[in-house]
Amino acid sequence: MDELRKINNILIKDSEINTLKKYDIDVNQCSSIDEVLFLIDQIIDDLTDEEYDELDYVSRELMERKYYEKVNK
């Protein structure tokens, strides 16, 4: 099951953690979604199309989660 976890201040799914590990991005070392997005941005231009799509998906998911965390309800 792909559950959301809270690591530091980041809500992230297990599958997203595994994808990021594949590219040497350790969520445990990050303190915010912005930091994770920054690390993705640093490597995304040097990837194959398939790798790009994989990280782009994670990036979009994190940005959406960040948006909904900040929206007043």
trRosetta pair geometry for C-beta under 8 A, 3 or more apart (Angstrom, degrees):
i j d omega theta_ij theta_ji phi_ij phi_ji
2 13 5.0 25 169 -173 98 119
2 14 5.5 -137 -138 46 63 98
2 15 5.0 -13 -131 -15 124 112
3 13 6.9 166 88 -136 25 72
3 14 6.3 51 47 -17 65 109
4 11 5.3 5 -176 -176 116 96
4 12 7.0 140 -150 70 69 17
4 13 5.7 -49 -92 -82 56 67
5 11 7.4 166 80 -149 34 51
5 12 6.1 -32 61 68 81 69
5 13 7.4 122 12 -117 80 21
5 14 6.8 80 -9 -62 119 72
5 17 7.6 -1 44 -39 127 138
6 9 7.6 -18 -171 -139 95 22
6 10 7.0 151 -155 75 52 43
6 11 5.7 -26 -96 -93 72 65
7 10 5.2 -26 68 64 79 99
7 12 6.1 -38 24 35 110 116
7 17 7.7 101 -11 -97 152 124
7 27 5.2 72 93 131 149 113
7 28 6.1 -86 -179 -90 127 58
8 27 7.7 -154 18 155 110 79
8 28 7.4 141 -27 -144 108 38
8 30 6.5 -156 40 94 152 61
8 31 5.2 -127 171 -129 146 45
8 32 7.5 -96 119 -55 124 37
9 31 6.4 35 23 171 105 61
9 32 5.7 -10 74 -99 116 63
9 33 7.9 -92 105 -20 87 75
10 27 6.1 -131 84 -171 151 109
10 30 6.5 41 -34 99 148 110
10 32 6.7 147 -69 -156 95 20
10 33 5.5 142 -120 -67 93 69
10 36 6.5 91 -126 -22 148 137
10 62 7.9 -16 -158 -139 105 109
11 65 5.5 -144 78 177 110 137
11 69 7.2 167 13 -71 127 129
12 16 5.0 -121 -174 83 94 128
12 17 5.8 108 129 -57 122 88
12 27 5.9 -113 50 -144 166 157
12 36 7.8 163 -85 -94 139 172
12 62 7.1 0 -102 -99 93 97
12 65 7.9 178 -82 68 53 171
13 16 4.6 95 59 5 82 103
13 17 7.1 -143 97 -6 45 85
13 61 7.5 -50 12 151 117 147
14 17 5.6 -52 -151 33 34 114
14 18 6.4 33 153 -18 66 105
15 18 5.7 -53 -150 37 33 112
15 19 6.4 35 152 -20 65 104
16 19 5.6 -50 -146 35 33 112
16 20 6.3 32 155 -17 65 106
16 58 4.9 134 -140 -134 93 103
16 61 6.4 -130 -93 85 136 142
16 62 7.3 140 -167 -58 148 98
17 20 5.9 -59 -150 39 29 109
17 21 6.3 34 152 -24 64 105
17 27 5.5 -78 -120 7 87 140
18 21 5.6 -49 -146 31 32 115
18 22 6.8 44 151 -28 60 99
19 22 5.6 -48 -161 21 34 119
19 23 7.4 7 151 3 62 104
19 54 5.9 -159 -154 163 122 105
19 55 7.0 175 153 -89 115 58
19 58 5.3 -164 94 -64 141 140
20 23 6.1 -71 -158 48 38 96
20 25 4.0 -81 -178 78 95 108
20 26 7.5 164 129 -74 110 18
20 27 6.0 83 89 -45 153 96
20 36 7.1 -45 -123 -156 148 109
20 40 7.7 -74 -117 -78 96 98
20 55 8.0 98 -95 -120 62 87
20 58 6.5 171 -59 174 89 161
21 24 7.4 37 -169 -83 38 22
21 25 7.1 -102 -71 60 27 61
21 26 7.0 57 -104 -93 72 60
23 40 7.8 69 100 -114 149 67
23 43 6.1 163 176 98 122 155
23 51 7.6 122 -85 -169 119 111
23 55 6.5 28 -24 -86 162 124
25 30 7.9 15 175 -37 90 129
25 36 6.7 93 167 -146 128 77
25 39 4.9 134 -125 127 115 135
25 40 6.8 5 -87 -68 164 68
25 43 7.9 -137 -55 20 113 139
26 29 4.4 61 92 6 106 110
26 30 7.4 168 98 -14 59 88
27 30 5.5 -60 -153 33 44 114
27 36 6.2 11 -114 -98 80 124
30 35 4.1 173 -153 99 100 123
30 36 4.9 72 177 -60 172 79
30 39 7.1 -103 -85 -7 127 136
31 35 5.8 79 45 -3 65 152
32 35 4.9 107 58 0 76 98
32 36 7.4 -137 101 1 47 84
33 36 5.6 -55 -154 37 40 112
33 37 6.1 40 149 -19 70 106
33 62 5.1 171 -157 175 110 105
33 63 7.6 156 156 -83 129 39
33 65 6.9 -171 -107 86 150 104
33 66 4.5 -150 88 -79 158 118
34 37 5.6 -55 -145 39 32 112
34 38 6.3 38 153 -25 65 104
34 66 7.6 106 -53 -126 71 150
35 38 5.5 -48 -148 31 32 116
35 39 6.6 31 153 -17 63 103
36 39 5.8 -56 -153 35 32 110
36 40 6.5 34 150 -19 65 104
36 62 6.1 -124 94 -154 128 162
37 40 5.6 -51 -148 35 34 114
37 41 6.2 38 152 -22 65 107
37 59 6.0 98 -124 -141 83 90
37 62 6.1 -165 -68 104 96 135
37 63 6.9 84 -100 -70 137 87
38 41 5.6 -55 -149 35 30 114
38 42 6.6 38 151 -29 62 102
39 42 5.6 -46 -152 23 34 118
39 43 7.2 4 160 3 62 105
40 43 6.7 -83 -160 46 30 90
40 44 5.7 41 157 -51 72 112
40 55 5.4 169 -152 177 107 114
40 58 7.0 -163 -107 90 144 110
40 59 5.1 -177 128 -84 161 111
41 44 5.8 -41 -127 10 28 119
41 59 8.0 107 -58 -121 73 138
43 46 5.8 -72 -169 43 62 107
43 47 6.7 70 142 -44 84 105
43 55 7.6 -124 89 -141 100 171
44 47 6.0 -52 -158 10 39 122
44 52 6.1 87 -170 -128 82 79
44 55 5.6 -151 -107 103 95 138
44 56 7.1 98 -146 -67 128 79
44 59 7.7 4 -87 -45 143 150
47 51 3.7 -126 -175 96 117 119
47 52 4.6 159 91 -60 118 73
47 55 6.7 153 -14 17 173 133
48 51 4.7 90 50 12 77 104
48 52 6.7 -135 93 -9 37 90
49 52 5.5 -54 -146 35 29 116
49 53 6.4 31 156 -20 64 104
50 53 5.8 -52 -150 33 30 111
50 54 6.5 32 152 -21 62 106
51 54 5.6 -54 -150 34 33 114
51 55 6.4 20 158 -7 67 107
52 55 6.3 -66 -149 44 27 100
52 56 5.8 29 155 -24 66 114
53 56 5.6 -55 -138 38 27 114
53 57 6.4 35 158 -25 62 103
54 57 6.0 -53 -157 27 25 112
54 58 7.0 20 149 -12 60 105
55 58 5.6 -51 -150 37 40 111
55 59 6.1 45 150 -23 68 107
56 59 5.4 -53 -146 37 32 117
56 60 6.4 33 155 -20 65 104
57 60 5.9 -55 -149 35 28 109
57 61 6.5 29 153 -18 63 107
58 61 5.7 -57 -150 36 31 113
58 62 6.3 29 154 -17 66 108
59 62 5.9 -58 -149 37 28 109
59 63 6.3 28 155 -18 65 107
60 63 5.7 -54 -145 37 31 111
60 64 6.3 32 156 -19 65 106
61 64 5.9 -56 -150 36 29 111
61 65 6.4 28 153 -17 64 107
62 65 5.7 -54 -146 38 32 111
62 66 6.2 36 153 -22 65 106
63 66 5.6 -53 -147 35 31 115
63 67 6.4 37 152 -23 64 103
64 67 5.6 -50 -151 31 32 115
64 68 6.5 21 157 -10 65 107
65 68 6.0 -61 -147 42 31 104
65 69 6.3 35 154 -23 65 106
66 69 5.8 -54 -148 32 29 113
66 70 6.6 17 158 -11 63 111
67 70 6.2 -73 -156 40 27 103
67 71 6.4 30 154 -33 67 108
68 71 5.6 -42 -137 21 37 116
